[in-house]
Amino acid sequence: MDTGSGVGTGGNGLPQIVRLEGNYRYSDCCRHCEALLRKYSFISMRKIGESVLGKPIFALVLGHGREHVHINAAVHANEWITAPLLLRFIEQVAKMADEGSSKEAREWLQKVTLWAVPMVNPDGVDLVQNGVPQPCPYGKQLLEWNNGLDDFTRWKANIRGIDLNDQFPAFWEEERSRRAIQEPAPQDYGGLKPLSEPEAAALANLTRDHQFARVLSLHSQGKEIYWNYRNMEPANAEGIAVRMADAGGYRAVKLSGSDAGYKDWFIYEFRRPGFTVEVGEGVNPLPPEQFALIFEELAPILAEFMRE
């Protein structure tokens, strides 16, 4: 990588649009996406589906290369910090390509098309920070599912109490049995069947439609990168993960005892490289004060993913 270019280093590509001041809601994500579209003509946006409550789920499309790759964020509600992290990376790449300050950034736009979904779970993200919306068809049930608490800070699921990262058809039944949760809950309930939730179905449909060469899902926390699934991953997956981990000071981890996640399903169905990156360290939701430091570590990881 051309480290002098600033791509993935936080160097000359300082953001002008995507900043984190306090919490981050669906409205903030939409505002930042619209601002990026206005500023950079080579970024486009596509609606890929809707949430349970009807919020549009968008993908930002950057580049026009033959190789299509994908990154998603905010699958888990209280991991909302991953949404602005992804958008800031997109802004950094776009800014440097637009200004001509990075040869590598310009080459990415020519060789690769990035489909980025910054907020997969908009209803859940807003629930964590705003509480139960009014009106809401699940208002009474949400309080019951949350053990009677009106504080949803630790909530990971969507608005129906279904964990979107337990929704994918990759040994889904085994994961449901392992979790042993039979009803909606703040986390770990996989629903009555795979892809029952519109957010998970939208992500699966996008992936099948574009046949991505590789994918990456941003979560928090732990500074770890998961790259394998039941020995179905391609031979080069570990090497890519190690290079990404080395770039950001993270750990590449061979994971076992986990099924039905987006990364798991992608490897299972396509036999191509798929990764989960757990950003930062601490207790979710990670505090906004850590945003700049997390981005400094994450940007070179995403840059390595892009250039692979």
C-alpha positions as CSV (number, residue, x, y, z in Angstrom):
1,M,0.0,0.0,0.0
2,D,1.1,3.5,-0.8
3,T,1.2,4.7,2.8
4,G,2.3,8.2,1.7
5,S,-1.0,8.6,-0.1
6,G,-2.9,8.7,3.2
7,V,-5.4,5.9,2.2
8,G,-6.1,4.0,5.3
9,T,-3.7,6.0,7.3
10,G,-5.8,9.0,8.3
11,G,-3.2,11.1,6.6
12,N,-4.2,13.7,4.1
13,G,-7.8,12.4,3.7
14,L,-9.3,14.2,6.7
15,P,-13.1,14.1,6.5
16,Q,-15.2,17.1,6.0
17,I,-18.6,15.5,6.2
18,V,-18.7,12.4,8.4
19,R,-18.0,13.4,12.0
20,L,-19.3,11.8,15.2
21,E,-20.6,14.2,17.9
22,G,-22.5,12.2,20.5
23,N,-24.7,9.4,19.4
24,Y,-25.5,8.4,15.8
25,R,-29.1,7.7,14.5
26,Y,-30.7,6.7,11.2
27,S,-31.3,10.4,10.5
28,D,-27.6,11.1,10.9
29,C,-26.7,8.3,8.5
30,C,-29.1,9.6,5.9
31,R,-27.8,13.2,6.3
32,H,-24.2,12.0,5.8
33,C,-25.1,9.8,2.8
34,E,-26.9,12.7,1.1
35,A,-24.0,15.1,1.7
36,L,-21.5,12.6,0.2
37,L,-23.8,12.2,-2.8
38,R,-23.9,16.0,-3.3
39,K,-20.1,16.3,-3.0
40,Y,-18.9,13.4,-5.0
41,S,-20.5,12.7,-8.4
42,F,-19.0,9.2,-8.6
43,I,-20.8,8.0,-5.5
44,S,-24.4,6.7,-6.1
45,M,-27.0,5.3,-3.7
46,R,-29.4,2.4,-4.2
47,K,-32.3,1.4,-2.0
48,I,-31.9,-2.3,-1.2
49,G,-34.9,-2.8,1.0
50,E,-36.8,-1.5,4.0
51,S,-36.7,-2.2,7.8
52,V,-39.6,-3.7,9.7
53,L,-40.9,-0.1,10.4
54,G,-40.5,0.9,6.7
55,K,-37.2,2.8,6.9
56,P,-35.3,2.6,3.6
57,I,-32.1,0.6,3.7
58,F,-29.5,2.1,1.4
59,A,-26.3,1.0,-0.2
60,L,-23.7,3.5,-1.3
61,V,-21.9,2.5,-4.5
62,L,-18.3,3.7,-5.0
63,G,-16.2,2.9,-8.1
64,H,-16.9,1.3,-11.4
65,G,-14.6,-1.7,-11.5
66,R,-15.4,-5.2,-12.7
67,E,-14.7,-6.7,-9.2
68,H,-17.7,-6.1,-6.9
69,V,-17.0,-6.2,-3.1
70,H,-19.2,-5.4,-0.1
71,I,-19.0,-4.0,3.4
72,N,-21.9,-3.6,5.8
73,A,-22.3,-2.1,9.3
74,A,-24.7,-1.6,12.1
75,V,-26.2,-5.1,11.8
76,H,-26.4,-5.1,15.6
77,A,-28.3,-2.2,17.1
78,N,-26.0,-1.2,19.9
79,E,-23.0,-1.4,17.5
80,W,-24.1,1.7,15.7
81,I,-20.7,3.3,15.9
82,T,-19.7,1.0,12.9
83,A,-22.0,3.0,10.6
84,P,-20.1,6.4,10.7
85,L,-16.8,4.4,10.7
86,L,-17.8,2.9,7.3
87,L,-19.0,6.2,6.0
88,R,-15.9,8.0,7.1
89,F,-13.8,5.5,5.2
90,I,-15.9,6.0,2.1
91,E,-15.4,9.8,2.4
92,Q,-11.7,9.4,2.8
93,V,-11.3,7.3,-0.3
94,A,-13.6,9.6,-2.3
95,K,-11.9,12.8,-1.2
96,M,-8.4,11.5,-2.0
97,A,-9.5,10.2,-5.4
98,D,-11.3,13.5,-6.2
99,E,-8.3,15.6,-5.2
100,G,-5.8,13.4,-7.0
101,S,-3.8,13.0,-3.8
102,S,-3.8,9.2,-4.0
103,K,-2.9,7.1,-7.0
104,E,-4.2,4.0,-5.1
105,A,-7.6,5.5,-4.4
106,R,-8.0,6.4,-8.1
107,E,-7.0,2.9,-9.1
108,W,-9.6,1.4,-6.7
109,L,-12.4,3.3,-8.4
110,Q,-11.2,1.9,-11.7
111,K,-10.8,-1.7,-10.6
112,V,-13.3,-2.2,-7.9
113,T,-17.0,-1.4,-7.2
114,L,-17.7,-1.1,-3.5
115,W,-21.3,-1.7,-2.3
116,A,-21.4,-0.4,1.3
117,V,-24.5,-0.7,3.5
118,P,-23.8,1.6,6.4
119,M,-26.9,0.8,8.5
120,V,-28.5,-2.6,8.1
121,N,-30.6,-2.3,11.3
122,P,-32.0,1.3,11.4
123,D,-35.0,0.5,13.6
124,G,-32.7,-1.1,16.2
125,V,-30.2,1.7,16.1
126,D,-32.9,4.3,16.9
127,L,-34.4,2.0,19.6
128,V,-31.1,1.8,21.4
129,Q,-30.7,5.6,21.5
130,N,-34.3,6.9,21.5
131,G,-36.3,4.2,23.3
132,V,-39.5,2.8,21.9
133,P,-40.8,5.0,19.1
134,Q,-44.3,6.4,19.2
135,P,-46.4,5.0,17.7
136,C,-44.9,1.5,17.5
137,P,-46.8,-1.7,16.8
138,Y,-44.4,-3.6,19.1
139,G,-44.3,-1.1,21.9
140,K,-45.7,-3.3,24.7
141,Q,-43.9,-6.4,23.5
142,L,-40.5,-4.5,23.4
143,L,-40.7,-3.7,27.1
144,E,-41.6,-7.3,27.8
145,W,-38.7,-8.6,25.6
146,N,-36.4,-6.2,27.4
147,N,-37.3,-7.6,30.8
148,G,-39.5,-4.6,31.6
149,L,-36.7,-2.1,31.2
150,D,-37.2,1.1,29.1
151,D,-33.4,1.4,28.7
152,F,-32.5,-0.3,25.4
153,T,-28.8,0.5,25.5
154,R,-27.7,-3.1,25.3
155,W,-30.2,-4.1,22.6
156,K,-28.7,-5.9,19.6
157,A,-31.7,-7.2,17.7
158,N,-34.1,-5.5,15.3
159,I,-37.4,-4.0,16.4
160,R,-39.0,-7.4,16.5
161,G,-36.5,-8.8,18.9
162,I,-34.7,-10.9,16.2
163,D,-30.9,-10.9,16.0
164,L,-30.1,-10.2,12.4
165,N,-26.7,-11.9,12.6
166,D,-28.4,-15.2,13.5
167,Q,-30.8,-15.0,10.5
168,F,-28.7,-16.4,7.6
169,P,-29.2,-19.9,6.2
170,A,-25.9,-21.5,7.2
171,F,-26.6,-24.2,9.8
172,W,-29.3,-21.9,11.1
173,E,-31.0,-24.8,13.0
174,E,-27.8,-25.6,14.9
175,E,-27.3,-22.0,15.9
176,R,-30.9,-21.7,17.1
177,S,-30.5,-24.9,19.2
178,R,-27.2,-23.7,20.6
179,R,-28.6,-20.3,21.6
180,A,-31.7,-22.0,23.2
181,I,-33.7,-18.8,23.0
182,Q,-37.2,-19.5,21.7
183,E,-38.8,-16.0,21.7
184,P,-37.9,-12.4,20.9
185,A,-35.1,-11.0,23.0
186,P,-32.5,-8.2,23.1
187,Q,-30.0,-10.6,21.3
188,D,-29.4,-14.1,20.1
189,Y,-32.9,-15.0,18.9
190,G,-32.7,-16.2,15.3
191,G,-36.4,-16.0,14.6
192,L,-38.8,-18.7,13.3
193,K,-36.9,-19.3,10.1
194,P,-33.9,-17.9,8.2
195,L,-34.2,-14.6,6.4
196,S,-37.6,-13.9,8.0
197,E,-36.6,-10.3,8.7
198,P,-36.6,-7.8,5.9
199,E,-33.3,-6.3,6.9
200,A,-31.5,-9.7,6.6
201,A,-33.4,-10.6,3.4
202,A,-32.3,-7.3,1.8
203,L,-28.7,-8.1,2.6
204,A,-28.9,-11.6,1.2
205,N,-30.7,-10.4,-1.9
206,L,-28.0,-7.7,-2.5
207,T,-25.3,-10.3,-2.1
208,R,-26.9,-12.8,-4.5
209,D,-27.6,-10.2,-7.1
210,H,-24.1,-8.9,-7.3
211,Q,-22.1,-12.1,-6.6
212,F,-19.4,-10.3,-4.5
213,A,-15.8,-11.3,-4.8
214,R,-15.4,-10.9,-1.0
215,V,-17.4,-9.3,1.8
216,L,-16.8,-7.8,5.2
217,S,-19.2,-7.1,8.1
218,L,-18.3,-4.5,10.8
219,H,-19.2,-5.3,14.4
220,S,-17.9,-4.3,17.8
221,Q,-16.0,-5.1,19.9
222,G,-12.7,-7.0,20.5
223,K,-10.2,-5.9,17.9
224,E,-10.5,-9.3,16.1
225,I,-11.0,-10.5,12.6
226,Y,-12.9,-13.7,11.9
227,W,-12.2,-15.3,8.5
228,N,-13.2,-19.0,8.5
229,Y,-16.4,-21.1,8.5
230,R,-16.5,-24.9,8.9
231,N,-13.5,-25.3,6.7
232,M,-15.4,-24.0,3.7
233,E,-13.4,-20.8,3.3
234,P,-11.1,-20.5,0.3
235,A,-7.4,-21.1,0.8
236,N,-6.4,-17.4,0.6
237,A,-8.9,-16.3,3.3
238,E,-6.5,-16.7,6.3
239,G,-3.7,-14.8,4.5
240,I,-6.0,-11.9,3.8
241,A,-7.2,-11.8,7.4
242,V,-3.6,-11.8,8.7
243,R,-2.7,-8.9,6.4
244,M,-5.7,-6.9,7.5
245,A,-5.0,-7.7,11.2
246,D,-1.4,-6.6,10.9
247,A,-2.4,-3.4,9.2
248,G,-4.6,-2.3,12.0
249,G,-3.1,-4.0,15.1
250,Y,-5.9,-6.5,15.4
251,R,-5.9,-10.3,15.8
252,A,-6.9,-12.7,13.0
253,V,-8.9,-15.4,14.8
254,K,-10.1,-18.8,13.6
255,L,-13.6,-19.1,15.1
256,S,-15.6,-22.1,15.9
257,G,-19.0,-22.8,17.5
258,S,-20.8,-20.1,15.6
259,D,-23.3,-20.3,12.7
260,A,-26.0,-18.4,10.8
261,G,-24.1,-15.1,10.6
262,Y,-23.7,-13.1,7.4
263,K,-20.1,-14.0,7.1
264,D,-20.8,-17.6,7.7
265,W,-23.5,-17.7,5.1
266,F,-21.4,-15.9,2.5
267,I,-18.6,-18.5,2.9
268,Y,-21.1,-21.4,3.0
269,E,-23.0,-20.3,-0.2
270,F,-20.2,-18.8,-2.3
271,R,-17.0,-20.3,-1.0
272,R,-15.3,-16.9,-1.3
273,P,-13.5,-14.8,1.4
274,G,-15.8,-13.4,4.0
275,F,-14.8,-11.5,7.2
276,T,-16.2,-10.2,10.4
277,V,-14.2,-7.3,11.9
278,E,-14.9,-6.6,15.6
279,V,-13.8,-3.0,16.0
280,G,-12.6,-1.3,19.2
281,E,-12.6,-2.6,22.8
282,G,-14.9,-2.2,25.7
283,V,-18.6,-2.5,26.3
284,N,-21.2,-1.9,23.6
285,P,-22.3,0.7,22.7
286,L,-18.7,1.9,22.4
287,P,-18.4,5.6,23.5
288,P,-18.2,8.3,20.8
289,E,-15.0,9.5,22.3
290,Q,-13.3,6.3,20.9
291,F,-14.4,7.1,17.4
292,A,-11.2,8.8,16.1
293,L,-8.9,6.1,17.6
294,I,-11.0,3.3,16.3
295,F,-11.1,4.8,12.8
296,E,-7.3,5.2,12.8
297,E,-7.0,1.5,13.4
298,L,-9.8,0.4,11.1
299,A,-9.0,2.5,8.0
300,P,-5.9,0.5,7.1
301,I,-7.8,-2.8,7.6
302,L,-10.5,-1.7,5.2
303,A,-7.8,-0.4,2.8
304,E,-6.2,-3.9,2.8
305,F,-9.6,-5.4,2.2
306,M,-10.2,-3.1,-0.8
307,R,-6.8,-3.7,-2.4
308,E,-6.7,-7.5,-2.1
